[in-house]
Amino acid sequence: MENQIYSINGPVVKVKDTKDFSMLEMVYVGNKRLIGEVIGITSQYTTIQVYEVTTGLKPGEPVYKTGSPMCATLGPGILSNIFDGIERPLKKIEEISGAFIAEGTNVPSLDTDRIYDVTVTVNIGDMIFAGQVYATCPETALITHKCMVPPNLSGEVIWVCENGEHKIEDKIIVLKTENCEVELKLYQKWPIRQARPINERLPIDRPLVTGQRIIDTILPIAKGGTAAIPGGFGTGKTMTQHQLAKWCDADIIVYIGCGERGNEMTQVLEEFSELIDPKSGKALTDRTVLIANTSNMPVAAREASIYTGITLAEYYRDMGYHIAIMADSTSRWAEALREISGRLEEMPAEEGFPAYLPSRLSEFYERAGYVETLNGEEGSVTIIGAVSPQGSDFSEPVTQNTKRFVRCFWALDKSLAYARHYPAINWTSSYSEYVDDLSEFYVNNGGENFIKYRQEISNILVEENKLMEIVKLIGSDVLPDDQKLVIETARVIRIGFLQQNAYHKDDTYVPLEKQYLMMEVILHLNQACKKVIAKGIPMSEVLETGIFEKVIKIKYDIPNDNLEKFSEYKMDISLTMNKF
């Protein structure tokens, strides 16, 4: 008897009296052959979550086995593409079914007609092993694609194709293994819920340089690290991720739009297609892959989208590239988990989320890391996940559980965002645990006193935060001049250093060397003013010189390619203070 649908509850379908299926097996459901995955098996029922809209599905329709888990297709053609949550190419689907995805649309993930200029890198008689590169081809103007022997496979090369034009389905080499002969093409498949194997994890010792001062200097993230960007509606999560995607020194960007509004996702797609990669002058999409799963798409596919994204990232990591993943937003992903859990009639935990929410979050974030790949290359996956707590309540389960698994927490502040202070990262409630790991890099590449200056800047901001509690109660006039200096120096740090203008050519991206010199000038100003105040000169007279406003404008007035001018500012501060 063929397997038939017994019950349908939204995306959850049950099949009765069958023992044919295995856990996490991919299946085709109904006459329209909707894509699904087995998520539960008992002696009576097999439970399947369907990754497409189940409208029109009826009990009694057949369910077809595939014998393999839910896999991503990995090969050339991933970059510059836009996929849905289960790696179906949306551009191709639009040609077939228009603006909406028709049920049962079964389109190959990668373009089977596109021709690549392939160079085979192995010879007949070579013994090759898991992870070894057997062919290369230019995938985009920026990225060379390396075709690797799938994990758990090794053998002797007994046939190779000629260099030149090939499609992804063409046979490239033939391996003779212990048991059989295996044809290798330009692509391979890998289960999305299974991390790709590596040789070893390497210590984290270098930052993901973003050119955003509050991140690079105050709250750094490492290559292979994890960060969360929690913030309420309108605080700039997506905008911050755009800036990071455009400017961070990762080789490839994987952007996962997970359950976001359709119009916001459209804006992301349009903006990304227009952006120019500042390092190469080519289109940013040449090193970007977008996974779009909007809020009106099936929730089960939303739940799968972050696994699809991380699998694509791990594949390019294995080639020796550094990948940055922008997941926007993990809260919508958790809501999909909650909805499916409800349909499965599972016991809810806090705020209705399933009890396994923390373990699912950890599964995702633990796939980040700086690693040595199977072929001896170094690569990394850095995960930056946006969290959208309702009403900016950081005590809700998704934010709190995310905090357990990330080492970098960039809390976005509604009051900063409404005051047009971007990035709206609150420096008092945010933290980074990577500072100690990265200190040697900063000393060698930023400046010998980089960490010392960073600590002094942070201390001034903490001190200002304490003083502002007093100011709110009794005003600033009663403060002694040394405390007034702390407040004024902190204002220079906030406006002149932490606030950044994405539309200004010299302020949208700031190299580490300039960040170091900016801190040096601000702290030089602070020290010079301390000496003047120690002589009994009131703070009001020091402010009248206008030197504080001049230092605030450094970020605009000194171009990134003319850093010698910083010495002029230090001299100007010294001359101004010597007049007292």
C-alpha positions in Angstrom: 0.0 0.0 0.0 1.4 3.4 -0.9 1.9 6.0 1.8 -1.1 8.2 2.1 -1.8 11.5 4.0 -3.9 10.8 7.1 -4.2 14.4 8.5 -3.2 18.0 7.6 -2.7 20.8 10.1 -1.2 23.8 8.3 2.3 22.8 7.3 2.2 19.6 9.5 1.1 16.5 7.7 0.7 13.0 9.2 0.9 9.6 7.5 -0.6 6.6 9.3 0.6 3.0 9.7 3.9 3.2 7.9 7.4 2.3 8.8 8.9 3.3 5.4 10.3 6.7 6.4 13.5 7.6 8.3 14.0 10.6 10.6 14.8 13.9 8.8 14.3 12.3 5.4 13.2 14.6 2.6 9.8 13.6 1.0 7.4 14.8 -1.7 3.9 15.3 -0.3 0.6 15.1 -2.3 -0.1 15.0 -6.0 1.6 18.4 -6.4 4.8 16.9 -4.9 5.3 19.5 -2.2 8.7 19.4 -0.6 8.6 18.1 3.0 10.8 16.7 5.8 10.1 13.9 8.3 10.3 15.4 11.8 8.7 12.7 13.9 8.1 8.9 13.8 6.1 6.7 16.1 4.7 3.2 15.6 1.4 4.7 14.5 2.3 8.0 12.7 5.0 9.7 10.7 4.9 13.5 11.0 6.1 15.6 8.1 6.7 19.4 8.0 5.9 20.8 4.5 8.1 23.6 3.2 5.3 24.9 0.9 1.7 26.2 1.2 -0.6 23.2 1.8 -3.7 24.9 0.5 -5.8 22.3 -1.5 -3.9 19.3 0.0 -6.3 16.4 0.8 -6.2 13.3 3.0 -5.5 10.2 0.9 -3.0 11.8 -1.4 0.3 10.0 -1.7 3.6 10.8 0.0 6.8 9.8 -1.9 10.1 8.8 -0.3 13.5 10.1 -1.5 15.8 8.1 0.8 18.0 11.2 1.5 17.9 14.1 4.0 17.0 17.7 3.2 20.2 18.8 1.3 21.6 22.0 -0.2 23.1 21.9 -3.7 26.6 23.3 -3.5 28.4 24.4 -6.6 29.2 27.4 -8.9 26.2 29.7 -9.4 25.4 30.2 -5.7 26.9 33.7 -5.6 24.9 36.6 -7.0 21.8 34.4 -6.7 18.6 34.9 -4.6 17.1 31.8 -3.0 14.1 31.0 -0.9 14.5 29.2 2.5 15.1 25.8 0.9 17.5 27.0 -1.8 15.1 27.4 -4.7 16.2 30.2 -7.1 13.6 33.0 -6.9 14.6 34.6 -10.2 14.0 31.3 -12.1 10.7 30.7 -10.2 9.6 34.2 -11.2 10.1 33.3 -14.9 7.9 30.2 -14.4 5.1 31.2 -12.1 5.3 35.0 -11.8 5.3 37.0 -8.6 4.2 34.1 -6.4 5.7 30.7 -5.9 3.3 28.1 -7.3 2.9 24.9 -5.2 5.1 22.0 -6.2 7.5 24.3 -8.2 10.5 22.0 -8.5 13.4 24.1 -10.0 17.1 23.1 -9.8 18.9 25.2 -7.2 21.7 26.0 -9.7 21.5 26.9 -13.4 22.2 23.7 -15.3 22.6 25.6 -18.6 25.3 28.1 -17.5 28.8 27.4 -18.8 31.9 27.7 -16.7 35.5 27.8 -17.7 36.8 24.9 -15.8 40.5 24.1 -15.0 41.1 20.6 -13.6 43.8 20.6 -11.0 44.5 16.8 -10.6 45.9 14.2 -13.0 45.1 10.5 -13.7 46.8 8.3 -11.1 46.7 10.9 -8.3 45.4 9.8 -4.9 43.0 12.5 -3.6 41.2 12.9 -0.3 38.2 14.5 1.3 38.2 18.3 0.9 40.9 18.3 -1.8 40.3 20.7 -4.7 40.0 18.8 -8.1 38.8 21.7 -10.3 38.5 25.5 -10.3 36.4 28.0 -12.3 35.8 31.7 -12.0 32.3 32.0 -10.4 32.1 35.8 -10.4 34.6 38.6 -11.2 35.7 38.5 -7.5 35.5 34.8 -6.4 37.1 31.7 -7.8 35.1 28.6 -7.2 37.0 25.5 -6.0 35.3 22.1 -6.5 36.3 19.9 -3.6 36.1 16.1 -3.1 33.0 15.6 -0.8 33.7 14.7 2.8 34.1 11.0 3.6 35.3 10.2 0.0 38.8 9.5 -1.3 40.4 7.5 -4.0 42.5 7.3 -7.1 41.8 9.5 -10.1 41.2 7.2 -13.2 39.7 9.8 -15.6 39.7 13.6 -16.0 37.9 15.8 -18.4 39.6 18.4 -20.7 40.0 21.9 -19.4 37.5 24.4 -20.9 33.7 25.0 -21.0 31.5 22.8 -18.9 28.1 22.8 -17.3 27.6 21.8 -13.6 26.1 18.4 -14.6 29.1 17.5 -16.7 31.4 14.7 -15.5 34.7 16.3 -14.4 36.7 13.4 -12.9 36.2 9.8 -12.0 37.5 8.4 -8.7 38.2 4.7 -8.0 37.4 4.1 -4.3 37.6 0.8 -2.4 34.1 -0.3 -3.4 33.2 1.4 -6.6 33.9 4.1 -9.2 32.5 7.6 -8.4 31.8 10.4 -10.9 32.5 13.9 -9.5 30.7 16.9 -11.2 31.0 20.6 -10.5 28.6 20.4 -7.6 27.9 18.2 -4.5 25.0 17.9 -2.0 25.1 18.3 1.8 22.4 17.9 4.5 21.6 21.4 5.8 21.2 20.3 9.4 24.6 18.7 9.6 27.8 20.8 10.1 30.5 20.2 7.4 33.6 18.4 8.8 36.9 20.3 9.4 40.4 19.4 10.5 40.4 21.5 13.6 39.2 24.8 15.2 41.8 27.4 15.4 42.2 30.1 18.1 40.4 33.3 17.4 43.0 36.1 17.1 42.0 38.6 14.4 39.0 40.9 14.2 36.4 41.2 11.5 37.3 44.8 10.6 34.2 46.7 9.7 35.3 50.4 9.6 32.6 51.2 12.1 34.3 52.8 15.1 32.0 51.7 17.9 32.4 48.1 16.7 36.1 48.0 15.8 37.3 49.9 18.8 34.8 49.6 21.6 32.9 46.3 20.9 35.0 44.2 18.4 33.9 41.0 16.8 36.4 38.3 15.8 36.6 36.5 12.5 34.8 33.2 13.3 33.0 34.9 16.1 29.3 35.4 16.9 27.4 38.6 17.6 23.7 39.5 18.3 22.1 42.8 17.4 19.0 43.1 19.5 16.7 46.1 19.0 13.1 47.2 18.8 11.3 48.3 15.7 13.1 51.2 13.9 16.4 51.1 15.8 18.5 50.3 12.7 19.2 46.5 12.9 18.9 46.1 9.1 20.8 49.3 8.4 23.7 48.2 10.7 23.8 44.8 9.0 23.9 46.6 5.6 26.9 48.7 6.7 28.7 45.5 7.9 27.9 43.6 4.7 29.2 46.4 2.6 32.4 47.2 4.5 33.6 44.3 6.6 36.7 42.5 5.4 34.9 39.1 4.8 35.4 37.6 1.3 31.7 36.5 1.0 28.5 37.8 2.5 25.5 35.4 3.1 22.4 37.5 3.9 19.4 35.6 5.3 16.2 37.6 5.3 14.3 35.4 7.7 10.6 36.2 8.2 11.1 39.9 7.5 8.4 42.1 5.8 8.2 41.7 2.1 8.7 45.4 1.4 11.8 45.5 3.6 13.2 42.5 1.9 12.5 44.1 -1.5 14.5 47.1 -0.3 17.4 44.9 0.8 17.5 43.2 -2.6 17.3 46.4 -4.5 20.0 48.1 -2.4 22.3 45.1 -2.6 22.0 45.0 -6.4 23.1 48.7 -6.6 25.9 48.6 -4.1 29.5 48.7 -5.3 32.1 46.6 -3.5 34.5 49.4 -2.2 37.5 47.1 -2.3 37.3 46.0 -5.9 34.9 48.5 -7.6 32.8 45.6 -8.8 29.2 44.9 -7.9 28.8 43.8 -4.3 26.5 41.0 -5.4 29.5 39.3 -7.0 30.4 38.2 -3.5 27.0 38.0 -1.9 24.3 35.3 -1.7 20.8 36.3 -0.5 18.3 34.0 1.1 14.8 35.7 1.1 12.1 34.1 3.2 9.5 36.8 3.8 6.9 36.8 6.6 4.1 35.6 4.2 6.1 32.6 2.9 5.6 29.2 4.5 6.8 29.1 8.1 8.5 25.7 7.8 10.8 27.1 5.0 11.6 30.0 7.3 12.7 27.5 10.0 15.0 25.8 7.4 16.4 29.1 5.9 19.1 29.7 8.5 20.4 26.1 8.1 20.5 26.6 4.3 22.4 29.8 4.8 25.0 28.4 7.2 25.5 25.3 5.0 26.3 27.6 2.0 28.7 29.6 4.2 30.5 26.4 5.4 30.9 25.3 1.8 32.8 28.5 0.9 34.7 28.4 4.2 36.0 25.0 3.1 37.5 26.7 0.0 39.6 28.9 2.3 37.3 32.0 2.3 36.2 34.2 5.2 32.4 34.4 5.3 30.1 36.8 7.2 26.5 35.7 7.8 23.8 38.3 8.4 20.7 36.6 9.9 17.8 39.1 9.9 16.1 38.2 12.1 16.4 35.1 14.4 13.3 36.2 16.3 11.1 35.6 13.3 12.9 32.2 12.9 12.0 31.4 16.6 8.4 32.4 15.9 8.3 29.8 13.1 9.6 27.2 15.6 6.9 28.2 18.0 4.1 28.0 15.3 5.2 24.5 14.2 5.6 23.4 17.8 2.1 24.5 18.5 0.8 22.5 15.5 2.6 19.5 16.8 0.9 19.9 20.1 4.1 20.0 22.0 4.3 21.3 25.6 5.1 25.1 25.4 7.9 26.7 27.5 8.4 30.4 28.3 6.1 32.7 26.2 4.9 29.7 24.1 8.3 29.0 22.6 9.3 25.3 22.5 11.5 23.9 25.2 14.2 23.1 22.6 14.6 26.8 21.6 18.0 27.2 23.4 19.4 24.0 21.8 18.3 25.1 18.3 19.9 28.5 18.8 23.1 27.0 20.0 23.2 24.6 17.0 23.1 27.6 14.7 25.7 29.8 16.5 28.0 26.9 17.2 28.6 26.5 13.5 30.6 29.7 13.4 34.3 29.5 13.9 37.8 30.0 12.6 39.0 26.6 11.3 41.6 24.6 9.4 39.6 23.0 6.6 40.0 19.4 5.3 42.4 20.6 2.6 44.6 22.5 5.1 43.3 26.0 4.2 42.2 28.5 6.8 38.6 29.8 6.6 36.0 31.3 8.9 32.3 31.8 9.3 31.2 34.8 11.4 27.6 35.0 12.4 25.8 38.3 13.1 22.2 37.7 14.1 19.6 40.4 14.5 17.1 39.9 17.3 13.7 41.7 17.3 12.3 41.6 20.8 8.8 42.8 21.0 8.6 46.3 22.6 12.4 46.4 22.9 12.1 43.9 25.9 15.5 42.3 26.1 14.3 40.0 28.9 12.2 37.9 26.4 13.4 34.3 25.7 15.0 34.7 22.2 17.2 37.6 23.4 18.1 36.0 26.7 18.9 32.6 25.1 20.9 34.2 22.2 23.0 36.0 24.9 24.1 32.6 26.2 25.6 31.6 22.9 27.2 34.8 21.5 30.3 36.6 22.8 29.4 39.9 21.3 26.2 41.8 22.2 25.4 45.1 20.3 22.2 46.4 22.1 20.4 48.9 19.9 18.9 51.8 21.8 15.6 53.4 20.8 16.4 56.8 22.2 19.8 56.9 20.3 18.0 55.9 17.1 15.3 58.6 17.5 18.1 61.1 18.2 19.6 60.2 14.8 22.7 58.7 16.5 23.9 55.9 14.2 24.9 53.2 14.7 22.4 53.3 17.6 24.5 50.8 19.7 24.2 51.6 23.4 27.8 51.4 24.7 26.8 50.9 28.3 24.5 47.9 27.9 26.6 46.2 25.1 29.7 44.1 25.5 32.3 42.2 23.6 34.2 39.2 25.1 36.7 39.2 22.2 38.9 42.2 23.4 41.5 40.1 25.2 41.7 37.6 22.2 42.3 40.4 19.8 44.6 42.7 21.8 47.8 41.4 20.1 46.3 42.1 16.7 45.3 45.6 17.6 48.7 46.4 19.1 50.5 45.1 15.9 48.1 46.6 13.3 46.2 49.5 15.0 48.8 51.1 17.2 50.9 50.2 20.3 48.6 52.0 22.7 45.3 50.9 20.9 44.0 48.8 23.8 45.1 51.4 26.4 43.3 54.2 24.6 40.2 52.0 24.1 40.1 51.4 27.9 40.5 55.1 28.7 37.7 56.0 26.3 35.5 53.3 27.8 36.2 54.6 31.3 35.3 58.1 30.4 31.9 56.9 29.0 31.2 54.9 32.2 32.1 57.8 34.4 29.8 60.1 32.3 27.0 57.6 32.7 27.3 57.9 36.5 27.5 61.7 36.5 24.4 62.0 34.3 22.4 60.4 37.1 23.4 63.4 39.3 22.9 65.9 36.6 19.3 64.7 36.0 18.6 65.4 39.7 20.4 68.7 40.4 21.7 70.0 37.1 25.3 70.3 35.8 26.1 73.7 37.3 26.9 72.4 40.8 29.5 69.9 39.5 33.1 70.7 40.0 35.1 71.6 36.9 37.0 68.2 36.7 33.6 66.4 36.5 32.3 69.0 33.9 35.4 68.0 31.8 34.4 64.4 32.0 31.0 65.2 30.6 32.4 67.4 27.8 35.0 64.9 26.8 32.3 62.2 26.8 30.3 64.4 24.5 33.2 64.6 22.1 33.6 60.8 22.2 29.8 60.2 21.6 29.3 62.7 18.8 32.8 62.9 17.3 33.8 59.2 17.6 30.9 56.8 18.2 28.4 58.5 15.9 29.1 57.8 12.3 27.7 59.1 9.0 27.0 56.4 6.4 26.6 59.0 3.7 29.9 60.8 4.1 32.7 59.5 2.0 35.4 59.7 4.8 33.1 58.7 7.6 31.2 55.7 6.2 34.3 53.5 6.6 37.2 54.4 8.9 40.5 52.4 8.8 41.9 51.2 12.1 44.9 53.6 11.9 42.5 56.6 11.7 40.4 55.3 14.6 43.6 55.0 16.7 44.7 58.6 15.9 41.2 60.0 16.6 41.3 58.4 20.1 44.8 59.8 20.6 43.6 63.4 19.8 40.5 63.1 22.1 42.6 61.8 25.0 45.3 64.5 24.3 42.6 67.1 24.6 41.3 65.5 27.8 44.8 65.5 29.4 45.6 69.1 28.3 42.3 70.4 29.8 43.0 68.5 33.1 46.2 70.5 33.5 44.5 73.8 32.7 41.7 73.1 35.2 44.2 72.1 37.9 45.5 75.7 37.6 42.0 76.9 38.7 40.8 77.9 35.2 37.0 77.4 35.0 35.7 74.9 32.4 33.5 77.6 30.9 36.6 79.5 29.7 38.1 76.4 28.2 34.8 75.7 26.2 34.8 79.3 24.9 38.0 78.5 22.9 35.9 76.3 20.5 38.5 73.5 20.6 36.0 70.9 21.6 33.8 71.6 18.6 36.9 71.5 16.4 37.8 68.0 17.7 34.3 66.7 17.1 34.6 67.6 13.4 37.9 65.7 12.9 35.9 62.7 11.5 34.8 64.9 8.5 37.8 67.3 8.3 40.6 64.8 8.0 40.4 62.5 4.9 41.2 58.8 5.3 44.2 59.2 3.0 45.8 62.2 4.7 46.3 61.2 8.3 49.3 63.5 8.8 46.9 66.3 9.6 46.3 64.7 13.1 49.6 66.1 14.3 48.3 69.6 13.4 45.3 69.1 15.6 47.4 67.9 18.5 49.6 71.0 18.1 46.6 73.2 17.9 45.2 71.8 21.2 48.6 72.3 22.9 48.8 75.9 21.7 45.2 76.7 22.8 45.8 75.3 26.3 49.2 77.0 26.7 47.4 80.4 26.4 45.9 79.8 29.9 
